[in-house]
Amino acid sequence: MPALRQLEDAGLPPEGSYAFRHALLRDAAYGMLLREQRRALHARIAEAIGRLRPEAAENEPELLAWHCTRAGQAGPAVGHWRRAGEQSIARYANREAIGHFERAFEQLGVLAPGEERDRLEADLRLAQAVPLIAVHGYGAQAVEFCASRAKELGDQRPRWAGHFAVHRLVWNSHMLRHPMPRTISLARDLLSFAEQSGDPVQTAVACRALGFSLLFAGELVEADPLLARGAIHADGVEATDFAAYGENPSILCRLGGGWVRSLMGSPDTALRMIGEGLARARASRNPHPISWALGILAVVHKLRCDAPSAKRAAAEAVEVAGQHSLPQWLGFAELWLGWALGPARPESRGFGAAPSGAAPPA
């Protein structure tokens, strides 16, 4: 380019990489450009990156997203912001992921109303639910809004591939915000949906949903085989098949099943099952199920009146959840750590040991 060659002649290095010496100088130069000039330059940059470095769409989607946004290319920008959000989820950078999805929604609003825009929004709502749950918890208002909006859009599209996922998200958003009978009803509908499809991934997810709903409702006899069934189905497929749900039933059904067995009077079996779930959670390197598993392990030790063991599990859960900004699991673990650090109690009262009004996470 002639302009860059002139700079090289003036003594700048010819390696092909250029940078302003100071951010204020960069901002001043950028501010001197007219709006249309800026948009044209961003469009040329995005085109050049895509042509010269085609791998950038996979490796640096946020870079292309930024240039497409500044170029006024809303359609490509939505796709790149979505990919950037998905990559952030894979790194467990959940707050960053939420930000990328918000940028995608901003660009989505620029697109003309229609079938394609609504489908894109429904898909984006489902994708954003994963980091929203991790950061704010299942019972957060933001999660319920995400679920209701995705369902509203999905109900208008009978052929949409996300129907099961959105009904599962609606169930999840109800878990800590609505009465248990409604939650159980939604979970039963979800299992019926999965059984009709014959999909083992959906069946595992639905068994996890109904099993935990029944666990929290105290229906232990029905919850136990459902959670066992969910683990069997989940073990038969790849863990990556559950990525869109933000959780793996192979882990969660073992944790929930262990919790059920503990309440049913089989503490040794409970610890073995939860130990298996914790081992799988650690192998995944995902702080979300790790802190979840440690919290449930602390609960089971509490039910055994084993304060030292409860303290160790809860303290590690507090550390993991705090390090990765997972407030739902942080609060859950702090509850049991507080019990373990308090005066010794002669007996356990199961769920009733939690303070009045406290509910276990979904």
LINDACOR-V347764 format. One line per field, one symbol per residue. ss: DSSP state (@ for helix, = for strand, . for the rest). phi: phi as a letter, one per 40 degrees, with the letter a starting at -180 (. if undefined). burial: b if it has 24 or more other C-alpha atoms within 12 Angstrom, else e. A space follows every 10 residues. Layout:
# LINDACOR-V347764
ss=???
phi=???
burial=???
This chain:
# LINDACOR-V347764
ss=.@@@@@@@@. .......... ..@@@@@@@@ @...@@@@@@ @@@@@@@@@@ @@...@@@@. @@@@@@@@@@ @..@@@@@@@ @@@@@@@@@@ ...@@@@@@@ @@@@@@@@.. ....@@@@@@ @@@@@@@@@@ @@@@@@.... @@@@@@@@@@ @@@@...... ..@@@@@@@@ @@@@.....@ @@@@@@@@@@ @@@@@@@..@ @@@@@@@@@@ @@@@@@...@ @@@@@@@@@@ @@@@@...@@ @@@@@...@@ @@@@@@@@@@ @@@...@@@@ @@@@@@@@@@ @@@@..@@@@ @@@@@@@@@@ @@@...@@@@ @@@@@@@@@@ @@@...@@@@ @@@@@@@@@@ @........@ @@@....... ..
phi=.dcccccccc hccccgbbac cacccccccc ccccdccccc cccccccccc ccbdcccccb cccccccccc cgccdccdcc ccccccccdc cgcccccdcc cccccccccc ccdidccccc cccccccccc cccccbgccc cccccdcccc cdccccbdcc ccccdccccc dcccdbbbdc dccccccccc ccdccccgcc cccccccccc ccccdccgcc cccdcccccc ccccccbcdc cbdccgabcd cccccccccc ccccgbcccc cccccccccc ccccgccccc ccccccdccc ccccgbcdcc cccccccccc cccbfbcccc ccccdccccc ccccbcabbg dcccddgcbc cc
burial=eeeeeeeeee eeeeeeeeee eeeeeeeeee eeeeeeeeee ebbebbbebb eeeeeebeeb bbbbbbbbbb bbbbbbbbbb bbbbbbbbbb ebbbbbbbbb bbbbbebbee eeeeeebbbb bbbbbbbbbb bbbbbbbbbb ebbbbbbbbb bebbeeeeee ebbbbbbbbb bbbbbbbeeb eebbbbbbbb bbbbeeeeeb bbbbbbbbbb bbbbbbbeeb ebbbbbbbbb bbbbbeeebe ebbbbbbbbb bbbbbbbbbb bbbbeebeeb bebbbbbbbb beeeebbbbb bbbbbbbbbb bbbbbbbebb bbbbbbbbbb bbebbbbbbb bbbbbbbbbb eeeeeeeeeb bebeeeeebb bb
